[in-house]
Amino acid sequence: MASRAAVGGFGVSRKRILHVHKANGIAGSERHLQLLLPRLDPTRFDVTLLLLTQGGWSTVEYLASFQDANIKTTQVGIRADLDPLCFLDVYRFVKQGAFDLVHTHLIHADLYGGVAARLAGVGHLVSTRHNDDPFRRGAGRGLGRLATRNFERVIVLSRYLSGFVEAVDGVRAERIVTIPYGLPPLPREGSRRALREELSVPAGAPLIVAVGRLVRQKGHHYLLHAWPRILGAHPDARLLIVGDGPYRDRLTREAQFLGVRSSVTLTGWRTDVPALLEAADICVHPSLWEGFGLTLLEAMASGTCIVASRVSTIPEVVLDGETGCLVAPGDSDALAATILHLLAEPTRRRELAEAGRRRLRETFSADRMARATEALYDELLQ
């Protein structure tokens, strides 16, 4: 792969930017980088991604998505939360790279990348807070505050997260910059019928889709407990849970215990999430906490009605009663009632979905996200 320095005859005056992120699968922050990094102006910024990897996740496909956009990538193994060898590897890479700015994502990258960059003499450090993980309120509070000292600016995705990092991480308001996630316009796939046939969903049957990592945070447990009531009114309804994670076996057992296993499909990771959402009648996002919820933007782009939890940043993304419907987190009865109401009102579903598409275009633009990030880099690097 040719380096970006050789692409298009760019001069050597471009600023060298390193993004550092720990990942063991593809979730919101990983997809955010796929959207952001290729949109940073290559005539001004020479961008590299350093991925801290742990476990059995194959990074080949994920890293290839950056290489296709001429983003340089490398990875370092992290064997435990505290891994001195990993830190030395990160430090050597940062020192050799002579980066102008290091931008980290999530707590491990904040600690390893932030400290290594400071020791290596990097002039400017930025961190993005992607969520309000309860770990930062509890056992990780001291670590979060320690790591934050290294950063000139902390990017947050919402007003809610701005308040969170100010109160929990002790970041002064003048160091916080709000840049919401963005998503480019997505063409309608037009494959609704074909996908329903592939998934053995009967013609005309309600199809509900939930997208997200299979972890406690995403609240799939509460959706499963709402499902028997939905089946009572719509016996042919189908539920797709799209994603993977440590809760997969637990959710499978729960569906069997509730007697709904035959109507619930756990698809694993899929690369055609927009098409799945377009094929759905409702996208349900029952998170218990959520930094932003990129899936919500994907549902808006796909023209799919949303039911989500009224928690964390979600009310800033989905306007209750205007672009979707919000319910209290962990409330299976409210989930069931709201889904049933929307299934009975197809016109209302279409109105909410179209309002969501408009809000995506007007508020959550991927290009706007990239330009705001560039503006922050320019401010610091000048």
N, C-alpha and C positions, 0 to 999 in steps of 0.2 A: 504493500500500500504506500503510495506517495504521501509524504508529510504535507500538512497544510501549507508549510512555508514554500513548497514548490508549486502550489496550485495557483494558476492564474497570474503568476509573476508578481505576487505580493512582496512588498519590501520588508526589510528586516526591522522596521520600526514598529511592527505590530506588537501589542502587549501580550505577554505570555500568561495565560490564565489556567490554573489547575482546579478542577472540581474533584472533591474527595467524597466518597459515599460508601457505606457498608451495606451490602445487599446479600440476601440468601434466597431471593425470588423476585418476581416482578409485581410490584404494588404501585401505589400512587406516586411516591417520590421517585421511583425508578422510571415510571412512564413520564413524569414531569421532565426529567433530564433528557429523555428522548425527544420531547417537544421543544425544550429550551435550547439545548446546545447547538443543534444545527441552524437555529435562527439567529445566533449571535453573529454579527457582521465579520466575515472572514477577512475583510480588508484591514480591519483594525485589531482583531483579537485572534491569537493563535491558541486554540483551546485543547486541553488534554483532560481526560477522565481517568482518575485512579480509583479502582474499585477494590474495596476490602471484601474478600469473599470467605464464606464459612459454610461447611456442610457439603452436601452432595449436589447442589444446584449447578447445572451446566450453564455457563455464561456465554457459550459460543454464539447463540442466536442473538442474545441481548447486545453483546459487544459488536457484533457484525452490523447492527443497525446504526451504530456510530461511525464505523469504518466506511460504510456506504456514503456517509455525509462528510468524509475526510476529517473526522474528529479522531485524534490519536487516543489510544486506550492502552491501559496496562492494568494488571491486577496483582494484589498481594494477599496471601493467605493470612487469615486471622484465626488462631486456634482456640482462643478463649477471650473473655472480656478484657482481661489483663494479660497482654502478650508482648513481653519486651522485645522478642525477635521481630514481631510485626512492626513495632514502633521503629526499630532500627532500619528496617527495610523502607518504611515510609520516609524517615528522615533522610536516608541516602538518596532516594528518588527525588525528593523535594530539593535537596541541596544541589544535586547534579543538574536539575532542570532549570535553575536560575529563573524561577517564576516571578512575575511582577505582582501577582495577586493569587491568593489561595481562597477558594470558596468551598465550604464544607456543608454536609447535609447529614443531620441526625447525630446522636450523642457520641457514637464511636468515632465517626469522622471528626467531630468537634474536638475530641480529646487527642486522638492520634494525629490527625492532619493539622489541627490548630497548634498544638504544642510543637510538633515537628517543624512547622513553617516558621514559628517564632524563633526557635533555636537555629534554624537554617538562615535566618536573616531576611525572610520575605517581608517586604515593606507593608503589604496591605492584606488584611484578613477579613473575610465576610462569612457569615453562617446563615443558613436558612432553617427556620423552625417549621417543620411540616405538620406537626400535630401537637396535641395537648396530652401526651402520654402520661398516665397517672404515675409512672415511675419517676418522672421529674418532680412530682409533688412530694413523693415519699423518699425512698431510699436513694434515689438519684438526684435529690435536690442539691446537695453539696457539690456533686460532680458537675451538674449543669451550671451552677454559679461559678465554679472554678474554671470551667472551659470557656465560659462567656467572656471572661476578662481579656482573652486574647483578641477579641474581634472588635474592629472599628464600627461595623454595622451588623445588625441582625435583621434579616428579611423575614417577614411574616406574611401569611396568606390572607389575613382577615383582621378586622377590628377585634374580634374575640381573642385571636392569638396574640395580638399586640398587648392586650391587657394581661394575658397569661404570662408572657415572657417578662413583662414589667414587674408583675407581682411575684412570680415563682422564681425566675432566673435573676431577678434584680437588675434588669437592663434599663438604663435611663431612657425616657421617651425619645430624646433627641437622637439616640443611636438606632432607633427602630424604623424600618422602612417597610411599608405594606405594598406587596406586589401579588395580587391574586393569581392563581393558576389560570391558564388560558388554553383554548382548544381551537384549532383551525376549523373552518366550515367543512362538514363532511357531506359528501353526496349521498343521497338516498340509495341504498343498495338494490332495492327492488327485488329482493330475494325472499320476501316474507313467506310465500307459499312453499318454495323449495326447502327452506330451513325447517318449516313446520313438518314437512314430509320426512326430512332427514331425522328429525327428533321424534317422530311418531306421535305428533300432536294432532288430534282429530280436527278436521275442518270446522271452524266456528267455535272450538273449545277455548276458554280463557287461558292465556299463557302469561304467567308471572315470572319475571326474571330478577334475580339478585346477583350482583357482581361484586366480588371482593375476596380478599384473602380469608381463608377459613381459620379464623382466630376469634377469641372471645369478643374482642372489640367490635366486630361487625354485627353482632346480635342475631345471627342466623337461628339460634336456639328459639328466640321469641317468634320469629316468622314460622318456624315449624310448628310451634304450639298454636299459632293462629290458623294453620292450614286445615285441620279437621272441620272447623266451622265454615271455611270457604268451600270445602268439598261437599258439605251438607247442602249448600245452595247450588253448587255447580259440580256435580259428580264427575264431569269430564275434564275439569280444570287440570292444568299441569304447572308444576313449579320447577324452574331451572335454577340451580345454585352454581354459578360460574366462578371458578377459582380453585385454589388448592391451599393446603396448609395443615398445621398439626391437628386441627379439629375435624378433619375429614371423616375419620373412622367414628368419632363420637357422634357426628351429625347423622351418619348412616344408621348407627344403632338407634338414635333417637327417633328417626323416621320410622324404623321398624317397630319400635315400642309404641309409637302413636298410631300405628296401623295405616300409614300413608305412604309407605315406601314405593308402591307401584306408581304413584302419581308425582314422585319427586325424583329428579335426575341431578346428580352431582357430576358436572361435565368435566371437571378439572380445568386446567388452563386452556383457554381458546384464544386464537389470534383474530377471530372475527366477531369481537364483542359488539361493535356498532351494528352489524347485521343481526345479531341475536337480539339486541335491544329494539331494533326496528321491527322485528318479528313479534315482539311482545306487546301485550295490551297495557301492562303496568310494569315499571321498574320499582322495586322495593329496596330501600337502603336503610335497614333498621339498626344502625350503629349506636353503640353506647357512648362513644366519644369519637370525634372526627376532626382532624386538622382542616380538611377542606372537603375531600370526596370527589376525586376526578371523575369517578363513574357518573356522578350527577351531571357533569358537563356532557359526557358521552350520551347520556339519556336525552338531554336537551337537544343535542345535535342530531340525534336519531329520530326526534319527534315523538318521544315516548313519555307518557304521563308518569309522574314521580310520586311515590309515597315514601317519606323518609322520617327519621327521628328529629324531634325539635331539641337539638343538642349541639353544643360547641359552635362551630362555624356554619353548620348547615342552614340555619335560618337566614344567613347573609347570601347564600347561594340560591336556595329555593324559597321563594316568597309564598308563605302559606296562603292558600286560597287564590293566588294569582298565577303562579307558575308550577304549582304542585300542592300536595297536602302533607302536613306535618303532624306527627303524633308524639306523645311522650315516649322517651326511650324505655325499653323493657316492658311495654304494655301490649301484650298479645291481643287482648280484647279490642283495643283501639285500632291495632293494625288490621284485624279481621273486619271490623265494622267499616273502616275507611276503604279497604279494598273492595268489599261487597258493594258499598255505595257507588264507587266509581265503575264497577263492572255493570251496574244497573243503569248507568248514565253515560253512554258512549259519546254523546255530544259534549258533555262536560269534560270528558277525558281529552277529546280533541282540542277543546278551547285551552285547557291547561298546557297541553303539549305544544301548541303553536305559540303560546305566550312564552314558554320556556325557550323555544328556538330563537325568538326575538331577543330575549334577555341575553342569550349566549352571544349573539352577534354584537349587541350593543355594549356589553359589559365585560365579557370574558374572552377576549381576543388573544390568540397565541402571539401575534405580532406585537400587540400592546405589552404583553408580559416581557417579551424579549427586549423591546425598546426601553422599558423601565429598568431592566437589569443592566443594559448597556449604559444608561444614564448614571446609574449608581457607580459602575466601574469608572466612568469618565470622571465623576466627581472626586473619587479617591485617587485615581492615578495622576490627575493633573497636579 
